[in-house]
């Protein structure tokens, strides 16, 4: 995919190339235009730039087209405190310790397991592995600020290396590969899954935590906007934190994984029900209604997050 000629800037001065895009799993093919997202007219806080959101009619993956490719990715992820502002570090580490224990059980391994954490961020999960006595946990991260945070706060060494580069060095090495809130951020998820499959031992375990799109909240919000003759949609956040550029669901995820020799074993659908708000009465009312919808979504399996356990079943793609 070639860099487009058009560019756009957000209110913070971040610049994006607007690149014509296609489904990374299905390739060229028909899409359904869902609406517009971001910018002064299509975000309630006027965040990001305006993006057209589409859905592949083949695998149902949701993505922006044209695709806002940042001119400076390091700038977008360059402030750990700001990016993870709403995240409880100690709470996440506690939850990740449970995840590490589950991963070891799924892989049928003890603390000698080889675990790869892709997109380590501040090193939360690696710190959890450290506390669980798992020395063979390796992290990959592209953000220099995140790598520095992990080193200063936890004494962790995180590799500034892509998963594709690492797969060339360590094929068939890992018992577990973890993509925790990562796949929805990358520009080429097919390349990432192919590399993850290559890195896994035969029968190795892949864990993914990622948003589910569409979900009950986005479906209802989009329907309300259509009734109001508004072109805004609620899917994705392609040009502002947390920079979600792909929206997967059961069909789109299973199609991608199976293409690269990975089969899904279980999916849990659940999300934090609280929708954050600012101080205006209108915004608090919107957040209250959104929170009730998310609570209902958790009861009906239509919530906004998927927690997926999968396994390498065949030859890597």
C-alpha positions in Angstrom: 0.0 0.0 0.0 1.5 3.3 -1.1 1.6 6.5 1.0 -1.3 8.7 -0.1 -0.8 12.3 -1.2 -3.3 13.9 1.2 -2.5 14.8 4.8 -4.5 16.1 7.8 -3.7 17.5 11.2 -5.5 17.2 14.5 -5.9 20.0 17.1 -2.7 18.8 18.9 -0.6 19.2 15.8 -0.3 15.5 15.0 -0.1 14.9 11.2 -1.5 11.9 9.3 -1.1 10.7 5.8 -4.5 9.6 4.4 -3.7 6.4 2.5 -6.3 4.4 0.4 -6.8 1.1 2.3 -8.3 -2.4 1.8 -9.1 -5.3 4.1 -5.8 -6.8 5.3 -7.4 -10.3 5.4 -9.5 -10.4 2.3 -7.7 -7.9 0.1 -9.6 -5.8 -2.5 -13.3 -6.3 -2.3 -16.6 -4.7 -1.5 -17.0 -2.7 1.8 -20.0 -1.2 3.6 -19.6 2.5 4.5 -20.6 2.8 8.2 -20.1 6.6 8.6 -17.6 9.2 9.8 -15.6 9.2 13.0 -13.4 11.9 14.7 -12.6 15.6 14.2 -14.7 18.6 15.1 -17.9 17.3 13.6 -17.8 13.6 14.5 -16.4 13.2 18.0 -18.1 14.5 21.1 -14.8 15.9 22.4 -13.6 17.0 18.9 -10.7 14.6 19.0 -8.6 13.4 16.1 -9.3 13.9 12.4 -12.3 13.0 10.4 -12.1 9.4 9.1 -14.4 7.3 7.0 -15.2 4.0 8.7 -16.0 1.0 6.5 -16.7 -2.7 7.1 -15.4 -5.6 4.8 -18.4 -7.4 3.4 -16.3 -10.6 3.4 -14.9 -11.1 6.9 -16.7 -8.2 8.6 -13.6 -6.4 9.7 -14.0 -2.7 10.5 -11.3 -0.2 9.5 -10.8 3.4 8.3 -10.5 4.1 4.5 -8.6 6.2 3.8 -6.3 5.1 6.6 -4.7 7.8 8.8 -1.1 6.8 9.0 0.7 9.0 11.6 3.8 10.9 10.4 5.3 10.4 13.9 4.1 7.2 15.6 6.6 7.8 18.5 4.8 11.1 19.3 1.5 9.3 19.6 2.8 6.8 22.2 5.5 9.0 23.6 4.0 9.8 27.0 3.2 6.6 29.1 1.6 8.6 31.9 -0.8 10.4 29.5 -1.5 7.4 27.3 -2.3 5.1 30.3 -3.9 7.9 32.3 -7.1 5.9 33.1 -5.2 2.7 33.9 -4.5 1.5 37.4 -0.9 0.1 37.1 -1.0 -2.0 40.3 -4.5 -3.4 39.4 -3.3 -4.3 35.9 -0.3 -6.2 37.3 -2.6 -8.2 39.7 -4.8 -9.1 36.8 -1.9 -10.0 34.6 -0.5 -12.4 37.3 -3.7 -14.4 36.9 -3.3 -14.2 33.1 0.2 -15.6 33.4 -1.0 -18.5 35.5 -3.8 -19.2 33.0 -1.3 -19.1 30.1 1.0 -21.7 31.8 -1.9 -24.0 32.4 -3.2 -23.7 28.8 0.3 -24.4 27.6 0.8 -27.3 30.0 4.0 -25.8 31.2 5.6 -24.7 34.5 7.6 -21.6 35.2 10.2 -22.7 32.7 7.8 -21.7 29.9 9.0 -19.4 27.1 6.5 -16.5 26.9 6.5 -13.6 24.4 4.6 -10.4 25.2 4.1 -8.3 22.1 3.5 -4.6 22.6 4.7 -4.6 26.2 3.9 -0.9 26.8 5.1 0.0 30.3 6.0 -3.6 31.0 3.0 -4.4 33.2 2.6 -8.0 32.0 6.4 -8.7 32.1 6.4 -7.4 35.7 3.5 -9.9 36.5 5.6 -12.7 34.9 8.5 -11.6 37.0 6.4 -11.8 40.2 5.1 -15.2 39.2 8.7 -16.5 38.9 8.7 -16.9 35.1 12.1 -15.9 33.9 11.6 -16.8 30.3 9.2 -13.9 29.5 10.4 -11.6 26.7 8.8 -8.3 25.7 8.7 -6.4 22.4 7.8 -2.7 22.1 8.4 0.0 19.5 7.8 3.1 21.8 11.1 4.3 23.2 9.3 6.1 26.0 7.5 2.9 27.1 10.8 0.9 27.0 12.4 3.5 29.2 9.5 3.4 31.7 9.8 -0.4 32.0 13.6 -0.1 32.6 13.3 2.7 35.1 10.4 1.4 37.1 10.7 -2.4 37.0 14.3 -3.0 35.9 13.0 -4.8 32.8 14.7 -5.1 29.4 12.2 -4.8 26.6 13.4 -5.3 23.0 12.9 -2.5 20.5 12.0 -5.0 17.8 9.1 -5.8 15.6 7.4 -9.2 15.9 8.3 -9.9 12.3 12.0 -9.3 13.0 11.8 -11.5 16.2 10.1 -14.3 14.2 13.1 -14.4 11.9 15.4 -15.0 14.9 13.3 -17.3 17.1 11.0 -19.5 15.0 9.2 -22.2 16.9 10.7 -21.0 20.2 7.7 -19.9 22.4 5.1 -21.8 24.3 2.9 -18.8 24.6 2.6 -15.6 22.6 0.5 -12.8 24.1 -1.1 -10.0 22.0 -2.7 -8.0 24.8 -4.5 -4.9 23.5 -2.2 -4.9 20.4 -3.9 -6.3 17.2 -6.3 -3.5 17.0 -3.5 -0.9 16.8 -1.2 -2.4 14.1 -1.4 -1.4 10.4 -0.8 -5.0 9.1 -2.5 -7.5 11.5 -2.0 -10.3 9.0 1.7 -9.9 9.2 1.5 -9.9 13.0 -0.5 -13.1 13.2 1.7 -14.8 10.6 4.8 -13.9 12.7 3.0 -15.0 16.0 2.2 -18.4 14.4 5.8 -18.7 13.3 7.1 -18.0 16.7 5.0 -20.6 18.4 6.0 -24.2 19.0 3.5 -26.7 17.4 0.6 -26.7 19.7 1.7 -23.4 21.3 -0.9 -21.0 22.8 -1.8 -17.6 21.5 -3.7 -15.2 23.8 -5.5 -12.1 22.4 -7.3 -9.3 24.3 -9.0 -6.9 21.8 -12.1 -4.9 21.3 -15.2 -6.4 19.7 -16.7 -4.3 16.9 -19.5 -3.9 16.4 -20.9 -4.2 19.9 -24.2 -3.3 21.5 -23.1 0.3 22.4 -21.8 1.0 18.9 -24.8 -0.6 17.2 -27.3 1.4 19.2 -25.3 4.7 19.0 -25.0 4.4 15.2 -28.7 3.6 14.9 -29.6 6.7 16.9 -27.3 8.8 14.7 -29.0 7.5 11.6 -32.4 8.4 13.0 -31.0 11.9 13.6 -29.7 12.0 10.0 -26.2 12.3 11.4 -23.3 10.6 9.7 -21.2 10.1 12.8 -20.5 6.5 14.1 -18.9 5.3 17.3 -16.6 2.6 15.9 -12.9 2.8 16.4 -10.5 5.7 17.5 -8.2 5.8 14.5 -6.5 9.1 15.3 -6.7 9.7 19.1 -5.9 7.5 22.2 -6.1 4.6 22.3 -5.6 4.6 18.5 -7.8 1.6 17.6 -7.6 1.3 13.8 -9.2 -2.1 13.4 -12.4 -3.5 14.8 -12.5 -7.3 15.0 -15.4 -9.6 15.8 -15.7 -13.4 15.9 -15.9 -13.9 12.2 -13.1 -11.5 11.2 -10.7 -12.7 13.9 -11.3 -16.4 13.2 -10.9 -15.8 9.5 -7.5 -14.1 10.1 -6.2 -16.7 12.6 -7.2 -19.7 10.5 -5.4 -18.2 7.5 -2.2 -18.6 9.5 -2.7 -22.0 11.1 -4.1 -20.8 14.4 -7.5 -22.1 15.8 -9.6 -20.4 18.4 -10.4 -22.5 21.5 -12.4 -20.1 23.5 -13.8 -16.5 23.4 -15.1 -14.6 26.4 -17.0 -11.4 25.7 -16.9 -8.8 28.5 -16.0 -5.1 29.1 -15.7 -2.6 31.8 -19.2 -1.2 31.9 -18.3 2.3 33.0 -18.3 4.9 30.2 -16.2 7.9 31.3 -17.6 11.4 31.3 -16.6 15.0 31.7 -18.3 17.7 33.8 -21.1 18.9 31.7 -24.6 17.7 32.5 -25.2 16.5 29.0 -22.0 14.6 28.9 -22.7 12.9 32.3 -26.2 11.9 30.9 -24.6 10.4 27.8 -22.1 8.5 29.9 -24.8 7.2 32.3 -26.9 5.8 29.4 -23.8 4.3 27.8 -22.9 2.6 31.1 -26.4 1.0 31.3 -26.0 -0.2 27.8 -22.6 -1.7 28.5 -24.0 -3.5 31.6 -26.7 -5.0 29.4 -24.1 -6.0 26.8 -22.1 -7.9 29.4 -25.3 -10.0 30.2 -26.0 -10.7 26.5 -22.6 -11.4 25.1 -22.5 -8.2 23.0 -20.0 -6.2 25.0 -17.0 -4.4 23.7 -14.1 -6.7 24.5 -13.0 -10.2 23.4 -10.6 -12.4 25.5 -9.4 -15.1 23.2 -7.4 -18.3 23.7 -6.1 -19.9 20.5 -3.6 -22.5 19.5 -1.2 -23.1 16.7 -2.8 -26.0 14.8 -0.8 -26.4 11.7 2.0 -24.9 9.6 2.6 -21.2 10.2 1.4 -18.9 7.4 
